[in-house]
Amino acid sequence: MLGEPAEALRLDDLALAQQRRALDLLHPQPLITARGRGGDLRGLGLFAEALAEDQATWEGLRTVVGEDHPDTRRAAHNLALSMFLSGDVVGALALEEDNFRRRRRLFGERDEFTWSTLAQVGLYQRELGRYPRRWNRCCRRRRSCRACGRS
């Protein structure tokens, strides 16, 4: 799939059509496939379409498997990314901060997705010019600080 988002989108559309014909409306698999479809759309630069797909997928998974299910948490992460790429950095940050809190509570400190979610929170904070308080504390203790670049 690397470098082939159009082909991935075609395959996701095919799988999604077959799943929707074969599975119950409340089955989570079509929503999980749709979650990947949003990534394909982002790969093609179709951010508005990806945003709509990711919003519908997140809402569907919240209904079908619940707010705290791992697939719903991944869908929230994808939705935040699509929000960010569509220019809604504030919304992306709010959603991803909530996602991080939930992931940490549900899956613990050692969960790899918990920490990748935190990395996204940091990215969105930087885009908004918000820096973690720890940088401010380190600067107060030193005249210069390599961590934040203060000289």
Buried (B, 14 or more C-beta within 10 A) or exposed (E): EEEEBEEBBEBBBEBBEEBBEEEEEEEBBBBBBBBBBBBBBBBBEBBEBBBBBBBBBBBBBBEBBEBEBBBBBBBBBBBBBBBBBBEBBEBBBBBBBBBBEBBBEBBEEEBEBBBEBBEBBBBBBEEEEEEEEEBEEBBEEEEEBEEBEEE
